[in-house]
Amino acid sequence: MHEYTKAYLAGRWTGPLAGNSLTLHDSYTEAPIGTVALAGEEVINAAVAAARDAFPQWSAQSPAYRAELLEKVGAALASQVDTLAPDITREVGMPLKLSRRLQVQAPAAAWQAYAGIARQFPYEAAIGHSLVTRVPVGVVGCITPWNYPLHQITAKVAPALGAGCTVVLKPSELAPAGAFALAQAIHAAGFPPGVFNMVLGDGPGAGEALCRHGEVDMISFTGSTTAGRRVASLAGQGIKRVALELGGKSASIVLPGADMPAAARHALSACFINSGQTCNAITRLLVPASQYEECLALLARGVETFAMGDPLDAATRLGPLVSARQRDQVRAMVDRALAAGARLATPDASRTVPARGYFVAPTVLADVSPDAEIARQEVFGPVLAVMPYTTTEQAIELANGTDYGLAAAVWAADEAAGMAVARRLRAGQVDVNGAPFNPAAPFGGFRLSGVGRENGVHGFEEFLQSRAIQRPAEWSKE
């Protein structure tokens, strides 16, 4: 049993904390694996005070110094793959072979990448007689989800620290292993006290206190669109800068003449990764009406390759969901879709799931109306809706026809056709013909999928603000 009962404040561990607590359960065995103490406003206040006190000195440090510490954190996390990946797998259900790469190795590499950006970023530039400087925003509150716990923390905390901000992190109370490992790595790296602070708590308690706090200059949040509205409302009362990475209902368009087998395989993998617990998962597949049944047959065969089971077993390709509550919500959404007229395109998708664990079988739905809930709202489970179209214009209209705009995909027979459609999709990132994810490119969404961008230089710039210093003409001569 892990004990997550302390907060990291001003360079030291404080606790155990009094008050409410929750018990963590293994997503597969359903057995208790840890206890989490839920902090409230008092602890948040202490964390913000520590961050505010540390900001003047930290923001004045050289980028090279800050980069050196970021590199130490990345190295420390990289050395913990064998111990940390299984802990995250038990929390969220992702198969271990993927957890090693996506939940630990990728975040560790990102700390190294942000160190390079911090060193090389052009913090000053001349515009006429003005010197424009890019300076840190200040104290940043980071609120992160459970589905990719260390990855989402890294996307906020690493660039914020590299830019010269101080941080109060409120990670998800449902997946604390990555956050505690990070705090330990930051402590070992020798960050000055108060530069990084971590407080576990729930949204209504710790999260809202952080958003309301008058000494917090920015909130960076990843989570549901519903929660994002609340975060933005609270932060807006203080005119704080806000970055929101929210939900999605991403579509893949298969154009006539494209490689349908490859597109079908990609759709299943992009929908079912992390058991669908992925904000940019491809959850809608749009195919030419003339190839609709062909595509459904390919998907039916492909679903059979997603073996469910113990996520620590190398043979498992689809693990459980994070909790019984999440499982029940996804199953209920599928039941409503079937009641509304959708049909199971894969009869075996309703086969018996493992006797234990929070499983939802990989599900493909056909005959889904574009106006149906399952076609418009985020499921956050392994559920793919397949819809036919008759013209490319209709496909683009369907892809853009939800309130979200986080991701999309296009499959085409040639570059010109694929790029032409990709340019018309209102989504923050568009994959063409299965091109891989690029961690250096900006990540974020349109419309209800959020505000701002993460990853790479664009993610780094979120934590800087511009200041113009007008100089006398004789001072600004080259």
Buried (B, 14 or more C-beta within 10 A) or exposed (E): EBEBBBBBBBBEBBBEBEEEBBEBBBBBBBEEBBBBBBBBBEBBBBBBBBBBBBBEEBBEEEBEEBBBBBBBBBBBBBEBBEEBBBBBBBBBBBBBBBBBEBBBBBBBBBBBBBBEBBBEBEBEEEEEBBBBBBBBBBBBBBBBBBBBBBBBBBBBBBBBBBBBBBBBBBBBBBBBBBBBBBBBBBBEBEBBBBBBBBBBBBBEBBBBBBBBBEBBBBBBBBBBBEBBEBBBEBBEEBEBBBBBBBBBBBBBBBBBEBBBEBBBBBBBBBBBBBBBBBBBBBBBBBBBEEBBEBBBEBBBEBBEEBEBBBBBBEEBBBBBBBBBEBBEBBBEBBEEBBEBEBEBBBEEBEEEBBEEBBBBBBBBBBBBBBEBBBBBBBBBBBBBBBBBBEEBEBBBBBBBBBEBBBBBBBBBEEEEBBBBBBEBBBBBBBBBBBEEEEBEBBBBBBBBBBBBBBBBBBBBBBBBBEEEEEEEEEEBEE
